[in-house]
Amino acid sequence: MNRRWLAPTSAVLVLAVVAAIYALKWRSARCSSREEILAAVPSDASAVFYIDLETLRQSPFLAAIYKWAPQPAADTEYMQFVQSTGFDYERHLNRVGLAIRKRRQDSILFALADGLFDRKKISAYASQSGTRETRSGREIFSVPLSESSRRFAFTFLRDDRIALTDGPDLESFLSASRIDSETQPWRERFRRLAGSPLFAVIRQDAAPGAALAAQAPGGLQSPQLSALLDQLQWITVAGKQDNDRMRIVVEGECATDTTMRQLSDLLNGVLTLAQAGLAGSKVRDQLGPQVREAYLELLKSADVSQMDRGDTKAVRLVFDVTPRLLEAARTSAPNPLPQNKALSHKPTTHN
C-alpha cells in the first residue's frame, strides 16, 4: 500500500470503530431503559402501554401522524408550563411506560417517563401550584389536575426519569415487591414485543369486550365480538414503523381451540364483507377514488392467522397504517359495512 494513504485510512478505520462502539452503547442504554421501565410495572395491572418516542422520531411515520392529527388550539396553561419548565413533550419526552390498575369502577394510573427534564425548573413549578414533601428519602410533589378534584403525585427517580400516579400513594408503587411468578406472564409478552417501539398489553380483567360495547358507535357494535374478546386471556397490540407506514399486529390469546376458531372466522368474515362493500356501486359513488383505494390498501394488507402457543391459543391480525389511510380517515368517515352483515356475522361452529 502507498504510505501516503496509510494515515488517512487508519484514521477512517478508527473513527468507524469509535462510531460503532458509540452506537452499540447508545442502543444498549436505550434497551436498558426500556427494561427498567417495564420491570417497574405492577404485577396486578390490568393493562400496560409503552411508547418509545425517541425511536419513533427517527421515522417519517411520526411526522405523518403529526400532520394528520387535528391541531388543537394553543392551550394557555400548557404554554405557561413549557415556558416555566422548558419541557415540551413533543421534543423532550423519550420513553413512557403506563400501567392501569382497575379497582371495580375506578382506574389508577402509574407511569415512568424518561426525557430531557430540567429538574430544578419542574420542581419549582410544581411547588408553586402544589405541595412538596419528603418520604423515604424521596421528594414527592402533589399537583392538582386541571378542572378536576383529583391530583397526581410525581417524583424524580433520577434527573432523566420521573415516576407519577393519580392514585393516593405513589410510594406503594415504588416499594412494591415484584414476585417472579406474578410478573413472569408480563415479562414473557414484553419479550415478544421487544422490537416494537409502541405496544399495549391488556389482561382479561380489563374486560376489553365490555369496553368495546360501551365505546363503539352504534354501527360498529357487535355483541358477538364483545363476547369473544372477553374470553381472551391476553390481548397485545404492537406497532412497528417501516418508513412512512406503521405495521400493526394485534394478537388475542385464549384457552380453547373453539374460541380461537370462532374469533378467526369472525375477523375473516368482516374483512371479506368489507372488501365486498367497497366494491359496491353505492360505496363507489359515496367515496372518492383515492379514499376508496386507501381502504382497499388496508384490507389487502390485512391477514388473520391462528397459532398454538402451548398454554394458550392465539389469533393474530396484521395490517398496515399508511399516510394515504390517515388522510382518508381525516377527510371522510364512510360506513361501508352494513351492521347486520359484517359485525353481526355469526362464526362457523366447529365440532
N, C-alpha and C positions, 0 to 999 in steps of 0.2 A: 504493500500500500504506500502511496505517496505520503511522505511525512507531513506535508503541509495540510493534509486533510485529517490527520490523526487527532489534533487537538479539538477542532470543531465537532468531529464525530463523537469523540469521548464526551464532550460537554452535552451534546444532544442525548446521548445514552443516559448520562447521569440525571439530566432533567426528566427524562421519561420514567426512570426508576423512581425518582422522588415523587413525581406526579401520581404514579401508580400506587405508591405507599400511602400518599395522602388520600387518594380516592378510596382505598380499602379501609383506612381508618375512619373516614367520614361515613362510609356505608355501615361499618361495624358500629359506630356510635349511634347512627340512626336506628339500626336494628335493636341495639341495646335499649334505647329509649322506648321503642315500641314494646319490648318485652317487659320493661319495668312498669309501664303504664298498665298493660293488660294484667300483670301479676297483682296489681292492686285492686282488681275487680272483686267486689264482694261475692262470695260463692252463692248467696241466696238472691242474687239479682235475677230479675225476670227477663231483661234484655240488655244487651251491650252494643254500643255503637262506637266505631273507631274511624277516624279520618286523618290522613297524613297530607296536610295541605302543602307542606314543603315539597313533597314529590309531585303532587298534582299541579303545582305552579309551573313545573317544567314541561307540562303537556299543553298543546293547543286546545284540548277539550275544556279546560277550566276557563280559558278565555271565551270559548263558545257559550259556556254556561252563564258567565257574567253578561255577555252580550244578549243572551236570550231572556234572562231573568228580568222581571219588571224592576225598574229603577225607582226605589222609594223616595219620597220627598225627604229632604235633609232634616234629620232629627236634631233639634237644638240641644237636647240633653246629651246625645251621643257625641255631637261635635264638641261640646264643652268637655266631655270626658277625654276625647282624643287630644284636645289642646292641653288639658291639665296633666295627663299621664304620658303623652307621647306614644300611646299604644293604639294601633288600628288593626283589628282582627284580620282584615283582608291582606295586609302586608306583613304583620308581625306574629300571627299565630301559626305555629308549625305542626303540632300534633295534638289531638284531643281524644281521650277515651271517656265515654259517658256510660254509666250504668244506671238503670232504672229499677228500683225495688218497689214492687207493688205490695200494698197493705190494704186489703179489702178495696174500698173505693178510692183510696189515696195512693199517690205515687211519690216517691222520694228520689231525687236525682243526686248522683255523686259523680264528679268528674275530675280528671287530672289533665292539665293542659301544659304543653311546652311551647315556649315562644320567646320573643325578644322583649322582655319586660324591664321597665325602669322601676326597680323595686322601691326606691325612695319616693318617687312621684306617685306611684299607685298607692303606697301605704299612706302618704299624706292625704291623697284624695279620699280614700276610704275612711280615714279618721275624721274628716270634716263632715261626711254625710252619714256615718255610722258610729260603731263603737269598736274599741280595741281592748283586748285582754290577753294575758299570758296563761296558757295551760300546758302543763307537761313540757315546759321549755319552749313552746311554740307561740308565736304571736298570731292570734286569730282575730280577724276582722269580721264584723257582722254589719251588713248593709241592707237597707230596705229595698225591696223590689219595686220598680216603678208601678204606680197605680195599683198597688196590692198591699194587703196587710202582712204578707209573708216577707221573710228576709232570707238572704243567703249568706253563708259564712265561708271564708276562704283563708288560706294560709300559704305562705311561701315554703315549699319543701327545699328549694334551692333558688338561686337567682333566676333561673330559666324555667322553673316548674311551679305551678300553682295547683293546690287541691281545693275543691269547693263543693258545697252542697246546699240545697234548700231545705234540708232536714234540720232537726233541733240539735244534733250532736255530731259535729264534724270529727271529733276525737274518736268516736266509736268506729268510724270507717277506717281511720288511720291506724288504730291499735288492734283491730280485729285479727284474730288468728286465722290463718288460711289452712284448713285441714285438707290434706292431699286428696283424700277420697272424694271430697266435695268439689274441689277445684279442677280435678282431672278431666271431667267432661267438657269444661270450658276450654282448658288448655288444648285438648285434642282438636276442637273446632278452630281455635285460633291458629294452630299449626297448619290446618288445611287452607287457611286464608292468608298464609304468610306473604304471598306475592301480591296481595290486593291492598292498595292504599286507602280503600274505602269499603267498609263492610259493617254488617249488623248480624248479631246472633240473638235469636229470640227463643226462649224456652216455653214449654207448653203452658205454664201457669200464667203467661201473659195473655192467654185467650185471644189469639190473633183472629180467629173466625168471628167471635163476638164483636171484636173491634171493627172488622171489615163490615159486618152487618150494620153497625151503628153509624159508620162514617161514609159508606158508599152511597152515591146518588141513587135514586130510585131505579133508573135504567140499568145500573150496573150491580144491583143487588142480586145475590144468588144464595138462598138458604142452603142449597146442597154444597156449594163451595165452602161456605162458612162452617158447615158441619164437618167437612173433611179437614179443613185447616185446624179445627180444634182437636182433631185426633192426632195431629203431628206432635211428636215429642220435641223436635227442634226445627227451626227454620233459620237458614243462613242466606243472606243477600250480600253479594260482593260485586264490586265494580273495579275493573282494571282498564286503564287508559291505553289506547292504541292510536297514536297521533291525534286526530281530531274527533275520534269516536270513543265511546265507552262500552266495553263488553260487560253485560250484566249477567251474573249467574245466580239463580235462585234455587235453593235446594231444601226440600222438606223431608224430614226423617220420621218414619212411623214404625209401628211394631209388627204390622201384619202385611202379607202379600195382597190381601184384599183391598186394604186402604190404598196401597201403592198403585195397584192397577186401576182402581176407581178414579183416583186423582189424575193419573196419567191419561186415562180415557177422556176425562172432563176437559183437561187442558188441550189435548189434541182436537177435541170437538170444537172448542172455542176458536182455535187457530184456523181450522178448516172453514167454519162458518164465517169467520172474519174475512178470509180471502174471497169467499163466495159473495159476501156482502159488498166488498169493494169492487167486484166485477159487475155488479148490477147497474142497470141504466139509471136508476133513481139516484144512487150514490155518485155515479159519474157526473150527473147534472149538478149535484149539490157541491161537489168538491172540484177545485181546480186541478189540472193535471199534475202540478208539482206536489200539491198536498197529497193527492192520491198515490203518487209514486213513492212519497216518503213513507206512507203507511204500508205500502206493499213491500218496500225495502225492509221495514221492521219485521213483517211477518215472514218474509223469505229467510231472514237471518235466525228466526226462532227455531229452537229444537227442543223436544221433550224426550227424556230418556229415563230409564229405570236402572237402579243399582241395588246390589245386595252388599251391605257393609258388615254382614255377620250378625251383630247385635241388633241392627236396625235395617230397615228397607228405606230406600230413598227415591224420590222423584226429582229430576233436575230440569229446570227450564233455563235456556240460554238465549239471549237476544242482544242486538246492538242498538245503542242510542247514538244517533248521528246528528250533526248540525242541521241537516235537512229535516230530520224528525223534530228537533227542537223548534225550528222555525214553523213547521206545520202545526205543532201543538199550540204555538203562540198565536197564529193567525186564524185558526179555526178550531171548532170543538164539535166534530162530527160524532154521530152515534150510529155507525153502520151496522151494529149488531142488534137485531130485534131481541128484546129481553126474553121472550117466550122460547126462542130457538137456541140462542147461544148460551147465556149464563144459566138458563134453567135446563140445559142439556142433561139428560139422565145418563150416567155412565153405564156401560155394559156390566151386567152381573156375571161374575166368574165363579164357577163351581170349584 
